[in-house]
Amino acid sequence: MFRYESLEDCPLDEDEDAFQGLGEEDEEIDQFNEDTFGSGAVDDDWQEAHERLAELEEKLPAAVNEQTGNGERDEMDLLGDHEENLAERLSKMVIENELEDPAIMRAVQTRPVLQPQPGSLNSSIWDGSEVLRRIRGPLLAQEMPTVSVLEYALPQKPPQGPEDDRDLSERALPRRSTSPIIGSPPVRAVPIGTPPKQMAVPSFNQQILCPKPVHVRPPMPPRYPAPYGERMSPNQLCNVPNSSLLGHPFPPSVPPVLSPLQRAQLLGGAQLQPGRMSPSQFARVPGFVGSPLAAMNPKLLQGRVGQMLPPAPGFRAFFSAPPPATPPPPQQHPPGPGPLVQNLRSQAPMFRADTTHLHPQHRRLLHQRQQQNRNQHRNLNGAGDRGSHRSSHQDHLRKDPYANLMLQREKDWVAKIQMMQLQSTDPYLDDFYYQNYFEKLEKLSAAEELQGDGPKKERTKLITPQVAKLEHAYKPVQFEGSLGKLTVSSVNNPRKMIDAVVTSRSEDDETKEKQVRDKRRKTLVIIEKTYSLLLDVEDYERRYLLSLEEERPALMDERKHKICSMYDNLRGKLPGQERPSDDLFVQIMCIRKGKRMVARILPFLSTEQAADILMTTARNLPFLIKKDAQDEVLPCLLSPFSLLLYHLPSVTVTSLLQQLMNLPQSAAAPAPSNPHLTAVLQNKFGLSLLLVVLSRGEDLQSSDPATESTENNQWMQVMFMATRELLRIPQAALAKPISIPTNLVSLFSRYVDRQKLNLLETKLQLVQGIR
Amino acid sequence: MNYMPGTASLIEDIDKKHLVLLRDGRTLIGFLRSIDQFANLVLHQTVERIHVGKKYGDIPRGIFVVRGENVVLLGEIDLEKESDTPLQQVSIEEILEEQRVEQQTKLENEKLKVQALKDRGLSVPRADTLDEY
């Protein structure tokens, strides 16, 4: 014990005496002592000893109980009591849970514990985790004691015939070295945190000697009508003492793993209570067990409220254990298949009205498919006529001895997790395309129905299910007994990994290139910000529909505000005395995304603002055209511009035309060349815009003869100049416009003579025939 | 029963025969017995099928537990159409031999290519040495 490896380990010289003293002690102590190496060290001793003690402890209450009568009943009670204790102990012990990831659990725990509430639909998603947690405790605990129950009750019946082909599916648990006496702590073959296990029964070859052959009546055969009534929550179910939820499901002679079909057959055979159930009902059950959702959907779709729906996992655990021995409370439903169906129908829906955003169409599809399956099952399990209805798939399943290794409960568990991932507080935000797709489908089918002979399908109202936004204040994990606050980094409380410091560079260091790049980046940022504003503004319409009356003015204000900010972003915020420079706008327009964005923004702007944009565009058009050479996105602007033009007064149109063609203010001698106009005309967008402007001008002229003479004059002047310019341009240089307004011929006919008109016509291809 | 139409859920695939392609290129065929939320798979009576050209060979593997992240794709095998294949099944030894030969020729071609590029002064960066996208 005190062998030191090196000198350094030796105590200081001062302690030499002590050391020597220790050394002496050393010799006295027999290192190869009894406790460590001798008889005291045999491993299983303590376990056996413990169990013997436990046995003793249990015998006493058992002896007491026996005196009161009904030995079997009391065994069950005892079982219940012990199991209850165990359950409590275990549930305290259970630290980790497959669903106890705080990120998920947080969402789950804020839900109130399931209580029977009239008028609310309870969901298995929310309660399943809690139920699972609770169920797993008692259920897992029961593996040990229930094994012992079976061992005590040796097989009374001869093994049944159909067992032969089930032998392969027996999954015998490994032999345990300990005797599983009731009340002893279970030896864990699997760690606590594993997902729900199938409740398996070990083979009866296990030699478990029990000194006292206590006869335990095998658990009552399954009775499917809910003995506790539908109104009990699974938590209550689990905590009910003497419940056979806690007891072992199968009668002793039943091998551990069965497909639901086989199970059902067996249970039907083992039934002791005549008249209650018939094998066909049993056989039907697996089908129903497999389709809880089918049961749920009619509920949801029909909007039935007020049903107490215990969670599915709770029920399924309930189901895989037979209903308890206690007689069922009076049911309002008729006996026979009624209660069976009703109970399964009353399982909690996998979907909850406010926890899923599955579109009703989607749900309808789901429902339809389930009905098909259900019908299949019904046919399948109908009396006598089994062979013909069974599909080959079912055949395979039947012959496949390894089928259904994954329990329905486990499948539900996985499905539940997947469903949880689908929940969202704002389905439009999270699943935009899904929502839109199904809305489109709905509209299509609605349109079709209108055309057709009338509504055939049931029309489900659109439920907008949303999870309420749960605000949880994150409380960081605190360790008990620690000094100070230990920080635990988790998804809710991330730790800063990198200390990123933003350093601003001085102006001198930057090269020209960098400046350009920075400027471009800034423009990109502005575009992005404006785009988010635009998306919000576009979304307001939908929000109007969803919002309440009082909220609407606020929404309107928000919208206006956003539109203003958008405009400011486009034109530059600081107006100054006169109009701000076009620079920012031009920069934005040089970028493809910017152009598209402007096209989308235009409808929201006021007329003056939009006109301003249009003017700026026209002014800088050649530059923009040059920049657009690669993207060719400018034509997207044509349609909003033309829409705008129809609202513009004559003055604006005139000045616009001037800008477009870069015509001098006075009708002085024309410049030798007009590169501005050339550029405009050579570009598709430019030419189209020009034509639209001309057309609009013409409309104004012709429609309103009583306009101001000044305006008229201005327009005429501009037109003269315009036509002069147009005549000068060679035809080959012209682009092909997107659309040619029809009134241009009449326009030009005012200002030019016949010859030139013809020229213009051919040039601009104004006459339809010439192409 | 169909839990969630329109979603990718493996629940309906349980107890059916599947072909699973793994990230390392292996092809496994087996009955899908169990899944979990990460798409970890439990395959039963699994067979690893090696394909070389028109031939294939099966190596029986028993029970496979595959971690979900290693699955590239999986698909259900139609049991009726399973035998309807132009491929020829050969013995394990033969297919392994074929595979070895194929790998060898591939390596040699690769070497020639790299050499040719090197001669021209170019170099092909190897995927494992790339640390940028």
Interface residues (C-beta under 8 A of the other chain):
Chain A: P195 G290 S291 L293 A294 M350 L358 H362 L365 L366 R369 Q370 N373 H396 L397 D400 Y402 A403 N404 L405 M406 E410 K411 V414 A415 I417 Q418 M419 L422 Y434
Chain B: M1 N2 Y3 M4 P5 G6 T7 S9 I11 I14 D15 F31 R33 S34 I35 D36 Q37 V42 H44 L79
